[in-house]
Amino acid sequence: MFVAGSSVGWAAAQPNVIIILSDDAGYADFGVTGGGELVETPHIDRLARQGVFCSQGYVTASTCTPSRMGLMSGRYQQRFGAECNVPTIPTPGYTKDDLGLDTGEQTLGTVMQGQGYRTMAIGKWHLGELPQYHPNKRGFDEFYGFLGGSRTYWPDENPSHGRAIRRNDEPVDELGEITYLTDDFTDAAMEFIDKNKSSPFFIYLAYNAVHGPFEAKEEDLENSTKIAPDIRWKVAAMTRSMDANIGRLQAKLDELKLTDDTMIIFLNDNGGTNSGAHSNGSLRGYKGTYWEGGIRIPFIVSWPNRLPKGKQFDHPVSALDLLPTSLAAAGGDVSPTWELDGTNLLPYLEGERSGAPHKRLFWRFWRVSAVREGPWKLIRVAENPLDEKRELLAPLILVNIDEDPGETTNLATRYPEKTQELLGRIVAWEEPLAQPLWYDGTTWQHWQEQQLQRHQMGWE
């Protein structure tokens, strides 16, 4: 049947789906999260006006690789050993062939292909650089981007394997093709939309903005308020560019009369860094930590034909929810055999179901584990998962997020029963998890010490 106001001929049960992921942005670096004084983000704000802003959005890790693996699979990445950030050194029993998103895991791409969608991954992949982990082998019909974790936004004459821009599996001539990556990735998305405008499509658009290196176009710098330090000014300009490109994408959907029948989810991969470039506002901590500033992110779901407009949803939601939510939008059903940890958010966002989509959410990154249950959050620092004893290395931290969103007061001694209850939740959740497949890069021992230092109540 034809959908009113659309030029296409598939049912509303199969909208187009676009996931837009920004990189390393601070929680407070968008208009919708209070950052409008630094840089206006009218196009991202438009998504919130046209849909639902989830005020307590979370990712599954405070660093790039594991966060993206949880998002892409709909499962806690620790279930398949993808715990640490820089997959370069395998743990005992594993090899370099294991350094990527487990090939036994399905992805957002594969489930959407199963619903008849044309699929494309654009931008930063960071889910494995070996051939078996390539996007074209993980559910994406097309790929335009780079396989690694960061690179210059400008053309690179001689990029490394992980930094080369590829069209599917072929490196492009960067000097002849690349202008500025945020623009180029948007161009690729718009071309894909043009090619597939008459059938449902799924796009995973993972900008590397605003991850370092901090490189902005001159016109964006000129149109951004100059503030100190310089990298903060540059990130404001890079954010302006990303927002403008999201505006270009919206204009393409408007032009093709696809806006109403397209579900767009916007979120970030982790909290902003402590480099001075990003701001997490009043949230404590930053990228790499499991305070709110490391794991809470802006999270917007827009689908004008189905979801309410301008609504705020205040229960915790997770990047884990993207797979089941996208599948449900496409008319598919989750099989219990998949053992997903994510939840279909649509009935909650529509108001058909009340309450919280999750009873609790978990995190673990080597030494640091955390659980959020209702208003309560417990942080535990213990020996790493390869150590059988897992002895505590620091006092347990219990906070009430509703009453103390800045996580300033440790309530563990005031509420010992709640503390032990949540500790038991962590221990039970960890029991079936897989052994981590790799260490956190070559400097993993340094990061162990950093985790211990940064997850104590007296640390600032």
N, C-alpha and C positions, 0 to 999 in steps of 0.2 A: 504494500500500500504506500501511497505518497504521504509524506509528512508535510503538514501545513507550513508554508513559508520557506520550504526547502526546495532546492533544485535537484534533489536526489530521490531515488526510489526505494530505499530500504526502510524498514520499520523503525520506529523510535526506540524499540528494544535494542537496536544496534547503533548507538551514536558513535561518532568518531571519538577517540580518546587520545589526549595529549598529556603527557607528564612532563613538566618543566622542572628541572632540578638546578638550582644555583649551587655554588661551591664556596664554602668557607665564609659565607656572609654572616655578619653579626645579627642577632635576633632583632635588634632595634635599628637596623639599617634600611627599613622600608617604611613608607608612609603608614601602612596598615598596622604596623607595630610601634608607631610613635616616632619614627625617624624622619618625618617630613621636613624638619628644620634643616637637616643636613643636605638631603637630596630628595626632590620630589619623585615619586614613583607612581604617576597617574595611571599607567596601564596595568600594573600589578594591583593597584588599589581598585581599578575597574573590575578585576576578577572577583575581588571580595564583595563589591557592590552587586555583582551579578550572581553571587553564590553565597557560600558559607565559609566564614573564617573560623578556623578551629584554634582557639586561644591556648590550648595545651597540646600542641603537636610535638611529637617526639620522633627521633630516629633511634636505631638500635645500637649505635656506636658513636663515639665522639671524634672519630677519624674516618677518612674517606673510604678505604677499601671495605672494611667490615660493614660500614653503614650502607654502602651500595649493594652489598651481597644480601643483607636482610631485606632491603627494599625490593630487589630484583626477584627474590625467591618467595617472599611472604612467610619465611621461616626464620627463627633466630639463627643467625649464621654460625653460632657456636655448635649447633646441632651437627654441622658438617665440617667443623674444624677451622672455619674462617674467622678467627678471633682477632688476630693482630693486623697491623696496618700495612707494613711494607713487606710484601711476600718475596723475600730474597734468600733466606736461609731456612731450609726445612728443619723441623724438629726430628728427634730420633725416630727412625722407622719410615720416614718419608723422603721423597726426592724432589728435585726441581720440577718434575712432571706434575707434581701435586700443587703447584703454586698458582691457583686460580679457583674460580667458582666451580665446585664439584660438578662434574659432568653428569652425575646421577640426579642432580637437582633440576627441576623444570624452572622456567623463567617467565616473567611477564610476557616476553615475546612468544614463547611457545604456547602459552594458554590462549593468547589472543589470535595466534595463527589457527589454533584449533577451532576458533569461532568464525573463521573465514576472513579475518582481517589481513590486510597488507600491513607489514610492520617495518619500522625503520628506527635504528638507534643512531643518534647524532651527538657528537661532542666527545666528552671524556668518558672512556670505558672503565679502566682501572679494575677490571675483574679477571685479569689474566692476560698475558701477552703471547703465550704459546698457541699454536694453531688450533688445538682442541677447545680453547676458550674464546676464540674469535666470535664476535657478534653474529656473523652469518651462520655459525654453527650452534648458536644459542637462542634461536627463535626469531632472528631478524632478517627479513628479506633483503634489506639494504642497510649499509653502514657508511657514515661519513664522519670521520673524527680521528682520534688518536687513542692508542691502546693503554698508554701509561697514565701517570698521575698529574703531571704538570708539564708545561712547555711555554714558549713565548707565544704571544698573541699575533706576532708579525710573521712574515714568511721566513722560513729557516732553510738555508741553501743546502745544508748537510745534516739533517736531523738523525738522531739515533732511532733504533727500531721502535721503541715505545713512544717516541715523540713525533714520528712522521704522520702527517695527515694522510689518511687513506680513503679512497672510494672503494668500498668493499675491502678487498685485500690488496689493492694496488696503490702504492704511494703516488700522490699527485705531484705535479710540477709546482712546488710552492711559490717559486718566484713568478710564475706566470698566472697563478690561480688565487693564491691567498692574499687577502687584503688585511682584514682584522678579524680574528676568529669569531667574535661574538656576532659580527655581521654575516660572516661566511656560513656559520652554523644555521642562522636564521634563513639565509638564502636556500640552504639545502632542505630545510623543513618546508618552505613555501613551494619549492619545486615538487616535492613529494606530494604535497596537498593538491597541487594542480594536476598531477598525473593520476591521482586516485580520488578525485572529487566525486566520482559517481559510484563509489563503493566504500564501505567502512574501512577506516585506516586507524592505526595505532602508532603514535610517535613517542619515543623516549628521547627528549631533548635535554641533554645534560651539558649545560654550559660549563666551561671551566672558569667563567667569571663568578666570583671575584677573587679567586685563588691567585696567589703570587705566581710569577713575577708581576709586580704592580705596574702595568703598562696601559696607558689610556690614550685615546685619540686627542689630538690638540683641540679640536672643537668642543669635545666634552669637558676638557679641563677649563677652557675659556668660559663655558656655561655653568661651571660649578663653583660654589663659594670656596675661596682659597682658605684653608684652615691648616693648622699644625697638628701633627707632623705632616710632611709632604705625602707620605704614603696614605694618610687618611683622606687627603684631598684627591689623590689618584683613585682610591677606592670609590669615593663619591662619584667621580667621573665615570669609572667603570660600571658602577651601578646604574647611572643615568643611561649609559649605552645599552645595558642589558634590558632595562625597562623600555627604552625606545624600540628595541628589537622585538620584545614581546608585543608592543603596540603594532609593529609591522605585521606580526603573525595574526593578531586580532583583526587587522584591516583586511588581510587576505581572506579570513573566514567570513567577515562581513560581506566582502565583495562577492563571494561565492554563495552567500546565504546559508552558510553552514554553522554560524555561531550558536544558534539555539539548540542544534542537535550535536554539539560537541562538548564533551566533558573534559575540562582542563583542571588538572591538579598541579598546584605550584607549591614547592617546598624547597628546603635547603638540606645539604648533606650532613652538616654538624654545626656547632656553634662557631662564632667568630674567634679568631686567634688573639693572642696577647701581644701582638706585634705593634699595637697602636693603630693598625689599619682598620679594625672593625670595632663595633660596639654591641655588646649584649645587654645594654641598658642596665636595669636594676638586677638582672640575673647574676648570680655568683658563678665564677669560673669561666672557662673558655674551651676552645678546641683541645681535645686530649684529656679533659677532666670529666668527671661524672656528677659534678654539680649541674644545676639547671642550665648554666651558660654553655655547657658543652654538648647537651643533648636535646634541649628544647629549641624548636625551630618554627618559623612561620609556615602555616599549612592552610591552603585555600582550596576548596573544591567548588568549581563553577560548572553548572549545567542548566542553562536558562530554561529549557523546556521541561525540566523535571524538579530541580531543587529550588527551595525558597531563595529569595534574593535579599541580600543585606543581613543575613542571619549570623549570629555568633553562637558557636557550639563550645561549651566550656568543660566538657569531660575530656580526659586524656585520649588521644588517638595516636596512631603509630604509622611509620612508613611501612610496617608489616601489612597494613590494611590496603595498600595500593593494589596488590594482586587480586584479592577476593572482591574488592570494590569494582575494579575494572572488569573483571570477569562477569560479575552480576550485571553491570551496565550493558555488557554485550549479550546478555541473555543466557549465560552459562551458569553451571552449578559446580560448586567445589565438591570434590570427592573426599570423603572422610579418610581415605587411604593416603591422601597427600599430607595429612598431619600438619596443616597450616597453623601458624600462630597468629595470623592476621584475621581481621573480621570485616565483613561487608558493612561499610559505613552508611550505605544509602538509606536504609530504614530509620537510622538514628538521625541523619541529617534532614530527612523529610518529615520527621516528627511522628512516624508510625510506631516507633519503639522509643520508650523513655529509658532514662538511666545511662549508665556508662557502658561503652562497647567492650571494655576490658575490666576484669576483676583486678588484675594487676599486670604490671609490665616489669621486665627484667633487663639487666645489662651485666655484661662481664667483659673486662679487657685485661687479661693477664692477672694482675694482682688485685684489681679493683672490681668489686661486684656491687650491684645496687638493685633495689626493688622499690616500686611505687605501688601502693595499695590504698585507694581512696586518697585522703589528704596526706598519708604517711609515706615517708621515704627513708629507707635505711641504706647506708653506705658501709661496706665492709672492705678492709684492706687485709689480705692474707697472702701467704706464699703462693707462688704461681701454680697453675693447674698441673704442671709436671711434677710437683712436689707432693708426695703422698700425704704428708702431715697437714698441709694447708694451715699452718699456725697463723693466728692473728698477729699482725705487725703494728697495728695502731688501734686506739679505742674505737668502738663502734659509734657511728653517728646516726642519730634519729632526728629527723626534722618533720615539722608539719607544714606542708607546702601552702595550704590554704591560709594559715595564720602567719606564716613566716616565709613568704616567697623568695626572700633574699638569702635563706638558709643561714641565718646568723646564730641560731641557738641550738645546741645539742641537747635533746630531751631524753637521751638514752638512760641516764640514771633516774630521771623523774618517772619514766614509764618503762621499767625493766621488763614487764610482761609483754608489752607490745614489741619491745626490742627483740626479745627472744623469739616471739612468734614470727616476726619478719625474717629473722636470721634463719629460722627453720624453713621458711619459704625459699630462701636462696639455696640452702643446702639441698632441699628436695628437687628444685629446678635443675641444679647442676649435676645431679646424680647421673642422668642418661646422656649428658653432653659428650661430644667426641673430643679426642685429644686435639689440641691446636696443631695445625699442619705446618705452621711456620712461626719463627720468632719475629719480633717487630724490627726488622732491618738489621743492619750490621751493628747498630748502637743500642741493641735491645736492653743490655744490662744498664746503660745510662737511663733509659726510660723507666726501668723498674724502680730505680731510686727516685726519679721524678714523680712517679705515681705515689710512692710512699709520702714524699714531702708535700704534695699538692692536695692530698685527701686527709688532712687533719684540720680540725676546727680552727686552730690558731693560725693556719696559713692564709696569707692574703696574696 
